[in-house]
């Protein structure tokens, strides 16, 4: 079987064909890399459809009964709806339908509109259906205003709008890669005839409008939204060039950069690439001290660029980006892709040391190790099958990770089985044979052999210590901080506010009295809800702009979805700031003005844009509004100063909220700097449960719910990964006992992962879970190398103990080499250097810690358990 599947023999025999194939892959990889676009995260569509219905009703509960309930009963049956949330006010109902990731937004909007038209609503009711793609965020936003005007009256704002629509937006819309350019802050058209009906229509329109300010000045804004297939950095570069021309064309306009994705993308991707390059260098440097042959080191190291180039081809075919997730995958596999080549070249070098010719050594060594290396690498690919099959938002995000890792390790296997032995056969030199004990040829092997002999004489003690270590590791898990994603020091964040709903009972009488002293336009504008909301924004802006750390405050008043009482202030900090993002947020929490009937919240830029949810969200579900409200107030009072939460808010003061058709009151909060999401959620739930009256239950939402879902699915994903590993091992060993032994060794990796996360205070969440799955794939390779070579030694007639003592020291060097190269390759990521490092580090930390413990323990544990299971092996063979 080993002869039949030894493709290295054919690669050496048809050397020119082998070289041509890899040359073609290399050229294709260079072109593929140049075609990949930079992005912050994978292209994932988050379709949301908002239904905004209004009517003259008597109260919130009247609106709820006549509008909200009627709409929800019909809408909840729509296929693909993952969540339905609504807020009901005294004269309006806002229903937000979240569809499954990847659902066609246009088709969903049409379906919602058709259903709403069929619902029997009050005679005076009107509605709007607003499609929102949360993935269609602006690549870059600009504001523009007149340089000479500290403020914009209605006439100037209208002139500026006309100028923007006719002479500015068309030029930006025509740029390559731009999907659309949205104009924000355009004034609501004034009615041509003043009447109560026209006044009502004007006020209704302002509810779905926005008002823009930049650094304390009124302005218009334009958001440039790129196509999903476009490169973010290229679109932003084109926009910058076009805007620079516009500045010279319109010297009286002040065109300012309000916000952009490009800056953080550049910083994060460059930091990841720097870590990747350093990982390559460290992975290569560690090989030479083991092989002590620069040619063998170069042959092994070639696996890295060849694997990366081949992976770029796969990424281009799959339509992936060079973004946080795929770059992280590439950086993490640097130490892994060199493993197969190391094992092959090390085995060839060992045969050369025994006096064989380069060609003979290449053929013999690859036949001996080839099947083992193939199986070990296939288990890494197999372990990511569950990741590729993950559903929902997380599945969409980590599908590129799983496929990128799998492609990289499979291509590295192809390099190790074809190019590496070919180069070794033609490039390495034979050595004169010198009689020596190759199993104990140096002090390291001799020391290991002594430990191994002691362990074989105290087998149950070794097993007991291994089990105890695993139990201790599990016992430490509750003390590891649990977080959905780490908090990033991005230098930017949002401040949101919610004020009381503006009341517009009737138009002012003066509006209809003809008088030269009355300006109808000014009366109309004064009655606009956006003006009332803007007064709140101005007070907040003034306080924020006092800080020398702040560079830009970009304010949006109203959310364009029927809620003019809400606003968002995007705060960009200076690049030379002295405070971290988190510290600046804490400072602003202490200094922002307290405004009556207004709640403020300081929000991180979200990893996954889910429409402004806070990280911690507890839902109280029940039918009695008074019970829900009273319970929420009691819980808020209990947790206010106990847990370290910030911006705690409860809903239900002027509105009635629903979640999936049921009444609900939300308790939401941001996290303080010294508490993890999982810990905070557990503490809030523990405090809340004794306070729940009959008929009220708790549900988790926001990042709290997503973290809970991750931790609940962790065992299932891990089990599926182990099952995939076991299937590959059954194909390799063709018995049940040896795969069982390898699987038994995997928990040893978890101990180090948990311990390393605890020591470094890294969060156990989405990133760390993927790291542990990756770790499981890597850790089983050591056990496979040991078990397979023991089996080969026994096939040559050695006794059980002799085979273990002969095989294990031989495999010591390649195991230590691959572990060292992987650990050093991931070290730059684990050190947490550069933008976005908080996101990358937990994964590398988990892998490094787990790999160290699994390597140390498996070198002892695997041969010991192999000997204990030998009785069962013989029974199975019989």
N, C-alpha and C positions, 0 to 999 in steps of 0.2 A: 504493500500500500504506500509506504514512504517513497519507494522508487517510482511508482506510477504517478504520484502527485508532485514529484520534485520538478517544478517548472524551471527552477534555477539551472538545471542541466541543459534544458533547451535554450534558455536565455544565453548561456555561455556558448552553446554550439552555434546558434544563429546570432552572433554578436552584432553584426551590422544592422540587422533588423531591429534588435533590441535598442541600439543607440538611436536609430531613426525614429522609432516610436516615441522615445522619451524626448527627442529633439522637437518633434511635432507637438507633443503635449506642452513643452516649455514655451514654444512660440505662441500656441493657442492660449496659454496661461497669461502671457504678457498682454495679449490683445484683450482677453477677458477682464483682466484687472483694470485696464484703461477704460473699459465700458461700465464698470461698476460705479454706482453713484453713492455719494455720502449722504447719510441721514442720521437722525438722532435715534429713531427706533424703527422697527419693521413697519411696512405699509399694512396697517390693520384698519378696517372700516368699522366705525361704531355708529350705526344708524339710529337716529332718534327722530321721532315725529311728535310735535307738540300741537295739541288741539287747544285753541284759546276761544272759549265761548262766553258770551256776555248777554245779560238780560236785566230788565228792571225787576228786582225781587225784593223781598222784605228783610231778609237776613241771610247769614251764611248757611244755616240749616235749610232754609227755603231753597237757596241756590243748589245746595247739595242734593236735595230730594228731587228737584225738577230738572236739573241739568246734569250734574256730575254723575249721579247714580244711573240716569238714563243712558248717558254716553258710555260709562264704564261697562255696563251690562252687555252692550253690543261689541265694544272694542276688545274686551278680554278674550274673545274667541278667535281673534286674528292669528293665523299661523305665523310662528317666528317671533312672537312677542315674549321677551325674557323677563321684563318687569314693567309695571304700570304704576306710576306715581301721580298724584294729583294734589292740588291745593285749591280750596274753594273759598272765595271771598264773598262779600255781601252782594256783589253784582256780577261776579266773574268766576269762571272755572278754568283752571289751567291744568291740562292732563298731558303728562309726558310718557310716551311709549318707547321703551328701549327694546330694540330688536336684536336678535342673535347676530354675533359678529359675522360680517360678510354678507348680510342680507342686502338685497338691492334696495337702495333708499327711494329711488323714484317710483318703483312698483309698490313699495310699502305705503308711500304717501298717497298714491292714487287709491289704494285699497281703503285707507283710513278715511279719505275724503268721501268715497262712495258710501261707506257705512254711516258716517256722520250725517250725510244728507237724508238717510232713511230714518234717523232717530226723531221721534216726535218731541220737539222742544217748544217752550213757550212762544207765542205768536211774535213777540217783540225780540226774540233772540237772534243774535248774529254770531258767526263763528269764523275762525281762520285756522287753516291747517298749515303748519310751518315745518318743513323738513330741515333737519340739522345733522350734518356729518361731523362728528366730533374729531374725525381724523383730518378734516379739511381746515386745519389751522393755518394762520398766516405764516408764510416763510419770512416775511418782513413787513413792517407797518411804518408808514410815515404820517406825520401831521403837517398841515400847512395853514398859515395864517398871514395876515399883512404885518410887515415889520413895523410900520408906523402906528399900528393900532393896538393899544394894550388890551382892548376888548372888542368884541364883534357885536354890533347891533344886528337886528333882523335883516336890514337892507344889505349890509356888508356881507353877512353870512350867505344871503341868497346870491349875491354877485359872485362870491367865492365858489359857491356850489356850481353855478353855471360855468364858470371858468374851468373848474375841475372836470366836470362832465364832458365838456366840449374839446378841451385842449390838453388836458393832463392824463386823464384815465385812458383814453384811446391809445396813447403812445406806450403806456405800461402794459395795457391789455395785449398789445401786439408782440410783446417779448416772447421769445422761445421758452416753452416750458411753463408758461403762466396759464392757469385754469380760468381764473377770473380776478378782477380787481373790485373790491367792495368799497363803497363810499360810506363812511360813518359820520354821523353828526349833522347830516343835511337837515335844514329846517323843515318842519311840517308846513305844507302850503296853507296860507291864510284863506279863509272862505271869501269868495267874491261878493256874496251878499250876507249881511249880518242878520241872522235869525236864530231862534233857539235851536232849530234843527241843525243849522250849519255849525253853530257853536258845539253842539253835542258830537257832530261828526269830527270836528277839529280835535276835541278833547280825546275822543276814541283813538284817533290816529296817533296822538302823542304817546299813548300807552305802548305802542309798538315801535317807537322811535328811540334814538339814542342821542346823547349830547356829549361832545368830546372836549377835553382840555389837555394841555401839555404844559407841565411846569407852571401851573397856575394861570395859564392864558387860554381863552376860548379858541377853538381850532376845528378844522375838519380833519378827518383821518382817512387814509386809504390802506386797505389790507391787500397785499399781493399774495394770493393763494396759488401754490404751484400744482401742476398736474401730478398725479401719483407716480407717473413714470419719469418725472424730471428729477434732476440733481439739485438738491436744495442750495448747495453752495454756488452752483452755476447760475441759478435763477437769481439769487441775491446779488451776485457780482454783476449780472446784466442790469438788475434794477438800480444798483448803485451808480453804474455808468450813466443810465438814462436819467436818473434824478439829478446827477451832477450837471447834465446838459440843461435840464429844466431850471435849475438854480440860476444858470447864466442867462437863460432865455427870459425868466421872470424875476428880475433883480429885486422887485418890491415884495416878493413872497418870501416868507421864512419857512423853508421845508426842512423838517427835523426828523431824524431817525427816532422812532418811538420804541420799537421792539424788533428783535430779530432772532431767529433760531440759529443763524449761521455762526455767530460768535461761539456759543457753547458747543455746537457740533464740532467746530474746528478744534477747540481746546480739548474736548473729550476724545475725539478720534486721534488727534496728534499724541495725546498722553498714552492712549492705548497702543498706538503704533510704536511709540518710544519703548513701552514696556515689552512689546513683541520683539523689537530688535535686540533689546538687552537680554531677553529670554533666549534668543538664538545664540548670542555670544556665550552666555553662561552654560547653555546646554552643550555647546561644542567644547568649551574649555575643560569641562569636567571629564570628557572622554579620554583625553591624552594621558593623564596620570595612570589610568588603568591599562591602556593598550601600549603605551610607551612607543608608539610608532605614528609619525605624523601622517603617513599615507593612509593607514587604517583609520585614523581620526578624520581625515578629509572624506574618505569614502562613506563613513558613518554620517558625517555632518551633511553630505549632499542630500540626504533624505529630507532635510528640512525645506530647502528651496523647491525641490521637485514636488514634494507633497503640497506645498502652498500653491504652486502654479497650477497643479492639477485641481486643487480645491477651488481656485478662482474660476476655472472652466465650469465646474458643477454649479457654483453660485450664480454665474451668468446665465446658465441654462434655466435655473430655477427662478430667476428674476429677483434674487436677493440683493440687498444693499450692503455697503460697508457702513454698518451702524453699530451701536453699542453692543447689541447681542451677538452679531456675527464676528465682530472684531474681538470680543471677549472669548468667543469659541476658538478663534485662531490663536489668540495669545495663550490660552490654556493648553492647547494641544501641541504647542511647540516641543515641550519636554516629552510628549508621548510619541509623536511621529518619528522621532529618532530612535525609539526603543527597539523596534524590529530590526533596523539596520545594525544597531549596537549588538544585539544578540547574535545576529548572523555573522557579522564581521569578527566579533569576539570568538565565536566558535571556530571560524576559519583560522584566526590567529593561533588558537590553541592547537589545531591540527598542524599548522606550520611549525610550531614549537616542537611537535613530536617528530619532525623530520620529513613530513609529506611535501610534495611539490605543490606550487600554488594551484594548478588546475585540479590535482587530486584532492587537495584540502578543500577547495571551493565546492566540489561535487559531494564529497563525503560529509562535510560539515553541514551543508544545506539540506542534504537528505536526512541527516540525524535530527536537525532542529526545525526543519521546515514545517512539518505538520503541526508541531507544537506552537510555533509562532503564528501560524495561520489561525489556529483555533483560538489562541489567546486574543488576537486582534479582532476576530469575528465576534467575540464576546463583548468587546467594547462597542462595536457597531450594534450588536443585538440589544445591549443595555439601553440604547437610546431609541429603540423602537417605541417604548411607551411614551417617551417625550414627544416623538413625532405624531403620536396618536392622541395627545392631550386635546381636550375639547375646550371650547369657550375662548375667552380673551387670553388666558395664559397659554393655551395651546397655540393660538395664532402667533403669540410673541415668541414662543420657544421652539416652534417647528423649525425656523431657520437655524437655531442653535444645534438642535439634534442632527439635522441633515448635514450641517457644516462639519461638525465633529466626526460624524460617521464617514463622510466623504474623505476627510483628511486622513483618518486612520486606515481606511481601505486603500487609499492611494499610497500611503507610507508602506503598507504591506506589499503592494505591487513593486515599489522601489526596492524593498529589502529582498524580495524573492527574485528579482531580475537584474536591476542595474548594479546593486551592491556586490553580489557574487561575481558578476561579469568584471567589474573594475578590480575586485580583489584577485581574480584569476590572472589578469593581465598586468597588474600593477604591483602587487605585493611580491616580495622575494622569499624564496624558501630559506630555511635555516638549517644548519647542520644539527643532526639529532644528538642530544646529550642525555644519557640515562639519568632520570631523576623521578622522584615520586610526584607525578603531576597532580595528584589529588591533594597533596599537602606540600605544595611547592613554595609556600611562603609562610611567614608568621601568622598572617591573617587567617589563612586556611587552617593552620594548625590549631590556633585558638578556637576557631569555630568548631573544629572536629572534637576538641575536648568538651566544649559545652554540649555538643550533640550527643556524645557518649554518656555524659551525666544525665541528660534529659531522657535518653532512651532507658536508662536504669531507674528513672523516677517518673515514669510516664503519667501515672494518675495525679501526681503532684503538679506536673506541668499543665495537665488538662484542668485541674482545679483552679490553678492560678489564672489560666486563660478565661475560664468562666467567671471567676471573681472580678477580673478586670472588666469584662463585658457588663456585669451587673453594676459595677461602680460607674461605668460610663453612662448607662441608662439612668442611674440614680441622679447623675449630674444634669441630665437634660432639662428638668424643670427650672434649673437655675440659669440656663442660657436665655438671654433676652430674646423674645419672639417679636419679629417685626416683618411686616409685609415686604417693604423695601427699605433700604437704609436712607437716612436723611442726607441730602446732597447739599454741598456748599456751592450753590450755583451763582450767588451774587445777584439774584433776582427773586422776587416773590410778589404775591398779590395781596392787597388789602381789600376785602369786600365789606360792604355795609348794607344793612336793611333798615329802612325807616318805616314809619307808620304809613299806611296807604293814604295817598292824598285824596281828600274828599272834595268833589266838585258837585255841589248840590244843584246849582242853577247858575246861569250866566249872570254876571253883574248887571244891574239895571242900567247903569251908566252907558253900557255898551250900545243900547238901543235908543238913547236920547241924543238927538243931533245937537252937537255943541262944538264950537271951534276949539274949546279947551280939552276936548276928549279925543284921545288917539285910540281908535278901535284896535289897531295892531298891538299897542302896548298892553291894553286890557286883556286881549286874547292871550298874549304870551305870558302875562302875569298869572293867568289861571292855569297855565300848562303844568301838569304834574312834574315835568322834567325840571322846571325852574325851582320848585320846592325841593326836589331831590338834589339839585345842583348846589343849593345853599349848604347842604351837609357835606358834599364833596369838597367845597372850598375850604371849610374849616379843617378838614382832615389834611388836605394838600398843604395848607399853611404850616401845620405842625410838622409834617414829614420833611418839607423842604428846608427846615431849619438845620437839619443834620448835615454836617460836612461830608458824610459818607455817601450821601445820595447824589446820583448823577441825573436821573430822569424819573419823573412821575407822570405816567400816561393814564388819564382818567376817562373811563367810559361810564356815563350816567344813564341808567336804564339798561335793560338787557335785551330789548327788542322782542321780547316774548310776552308782552303785556304786564310787565312788572317794573314801572318807572321808579318805584321806591327803592330799587336795588341799584348798586353801582360797584364798579371795580377800579381800583387804583393799582396799576402795575408799577412796581418800584424796582428800578435798576440801580445797583450800587456801583461806586467807582471801582475801577480795576486796581487802584492803589489803596484800597480801603484798609483800615487797621483792624476792623471787626469782621468776624465770620458772619455768614448769613444768619445763622441761628442767634448770635449775640445781638445783631442789629434788630432782629424781630423782637427779642425780649426788651430791648431799649424802647422800641416804638410802642409796645404794649403798655409800658409804664408812662409814656408821655402823650399818647394820643388823647385828644379832648373827649370828655364824656358828654355826649349829646343826648338830650331827653328823647325818649322813644326811638332811639337808634342803637342798633347793635353792630359792632364791628368784629371782624375776624381776620387774622393774619394767616395767610395760606401759603404753603409751599407750592411751587410749580409741580403739577402732578405727573407721576411716571406714566399713568394711564389716564387720559382725560375722560372723566366720567360725568362731566357736567357740574363740577364745583362741590362735590361731596367732601366732607371733612374725613380725616383718617379714621377717627373713632366715631362710630354711629350706632347707637342703641335705639331700637324701635320698640315702643310700647304699643301693643296691638290690643284693641278692645272696642266695645260699642258705646260705652258711656263716656261722653266727652269730659264731663266733670271729673270722673275717676281718673282718666288718662292725664288730664292737666294737673290735678292735685298730686298724683303719683310722681309725675315728672318733676314737679317743683320740689317734692320731698327728696327725691334722689339727687337732684342738683345741689340741694343744700348740704347733703351728706358728703358728696364728692368734691365740693367746691375747693376745700383747702386740704384735702387728704392725699390726693394721688399725684399731683403735679401736672394737671391738665390746664390747657389755656383755651380761652375763647369759648367757654361752655355756653351752649345755647339750647333752649327748648322751643319747639314750635307749638302752634295751636293757640296763640294769643288773638289774632284777627282772622285767622284762616282755619279751616278744617282740612286736615291732611288725610289722604288715603294711600295705602300701599297694597297693590294688587286687589283693589276693591274693598279693602277693610279699613276702618278708621284707625289712625295711628298718630302718636305723638313722638317726635324724634328728640333724642338727647344727643347732641353732636359736640365734638371738641377737637382741638388740635393738641398735639403732644408737646409737653414740656421737654427741656433739653436732657433731663436725667431719667426719662422713663421710656420703655419700649412699648410698642403697640399691644403686643400680646399680654404683657403684664398689666397694662392699664385696663384692657378689656376685661381680663379675668377679675380684677379688683372691682370694677364698676358693676359687673354682673353679680358678684358676691354681695356687694352692698345693696343692690337693687332687689334681689330676690325676696328678702324678708319684708320688703315694703310693698310688694305687689298685692292688691286686693283681688278678690274673686272676679274672674272674667277678664283679667289683664295678663298678657303673656309677653315675654321678651323675645325679640328677634334681632339678629346682628346684620348691619349693613356697612357700606363704605369699605375701607381697607380692613376693618375688623372682620367683616363677613368674608372678604377674600382671603385673609390670613387663616381664618377658621377652615375655609374650604381647602386651602393648601395643606394644612396640617392633617386634616381628615383624610385627604387623598394620598398623603405621603406613604402610608403603609401599603396601600393598594398599588401605587406606582412602583414602589420598591419590590413588592412581591412579584409583579409582572416582569420587572427587570431581572430578578433572580431566576424566574422561570425561563426567560429567554437564554440566560447564561447556561442553565442546566441543560437545555435542549442542545446547544452547541457542544457542550462537554460530553453529552451522551454520544454524539456523532464521533467525537475524537476518541474517547476511551472505550466505547462499546461495552460498558458495564455500568451498573448503578452505583457501585461503591465509590469509585474515584470522583465522579461528579458531586456526590454527596460530601465527600471530603473537602473539595474546593469550596462548595457552598458554605460548609461549616466554618471555613476560615474567613469569610467575608465580614461577619460581625466585628472581627478584630479591627477592621478599618473604621467602624463607627465610633469606637472608643476615642481614638485620636482626633477625629473630626469634632466630636462634641467637646472634648477637652480644649482643643485649640480655639474653638469659638468662645468658650467660657473665659479662657485666659485673656483673649484679646477683646472681650466684651463686644463681639460681633453678633449681629442679629441672626437668629435661626428663622429664616423665612424663605421667600421664593428663590432668592439667589443661592442661599446655602443649600437648599434642597436639591437644586440642579447640580451643585458641586458634589454633594454626597452621592448622587446617582452616577456622576462621572467617576467618582472615587471607586465605587463598587466595580465599575468596568476595568479600572486600572489595577486594583488590588488583586483581582483573581489571576492576573498574568503570572505573578510570582509563584502562586500555588501550582498553576499548570506546569510551569517550567520544572519545578521540583518533582511533582508526581510523575510526569511523563518520563523524566530521565531515570527515576528510580525503576519504573517499569521496564525501560530499555536495559538497564543494568541487570535486572532479574532475568530478562529474556536471554542474556548472555551466560546464565548459569550461576550467578552469585546468590548467596543466601539473603534473607530479608535484611538482616542487620548490616551485612557487608555491602549490599546494594545501596542502602541508605547512606552509609559512611563513604561510599565511593561517589555517589551521584550528587549529594548535597554540596560538598565543597567545590565541585566542578561548576555548579550553577550559582555559587556565591558571588563570583565576580560579575557576571552579567546582571544579576539581580541588584547588586549594589550600584552598578553603573547606571542602569535604567532608573532606579529610584533617585539617585543623585541628580541625573540630568532632568528628570521631571520636577523634582523639588526646586532645583536652582532655576529651571525655566519658569516656574510659577512665582518665584520669590519677588521679582519686580512688581507683579500685580498685588501680591499679598502685602507689600510694604505701603500700599495706598498712596502713591505719588501721582499728582496731576489731577486735572478736572475729571470728575466722575469716578474717582478712585474708590469712593465709599460704596459704589455699586459693584465694582469688580472685586474688591478685596475679600469679602466673606467667602466667595466661592473658592478662591485660591487658598485661603487660610484653612478651610475645611479639608481640601484635597491634600495639602501639605501635611497637616496634623495626622490625618487618617493614613496617609501613605507611609509616614515614618513608623507609626505603631504597627501597621499591618505587615510592613517589611520585617521589622525586628521580631515580632511575634510569630509570623508565619514561617520564618527560617527555623524556628524551634517547634512550633505547634504542628505544622503540616507533617513533617516526618514522624513525629510522635504519634499523632492520630492515624497516620498511614499504617504504622506498625500495629496499633490497636484494632484497626478495622481489617487486618489481614485475614483473621479467622472468618469474617463474613464474606470477604472476597473469595476465599477458597470455596465456601458453601455455594456462593452464587455461580462460580465457575463450574462446579459439579452439577 
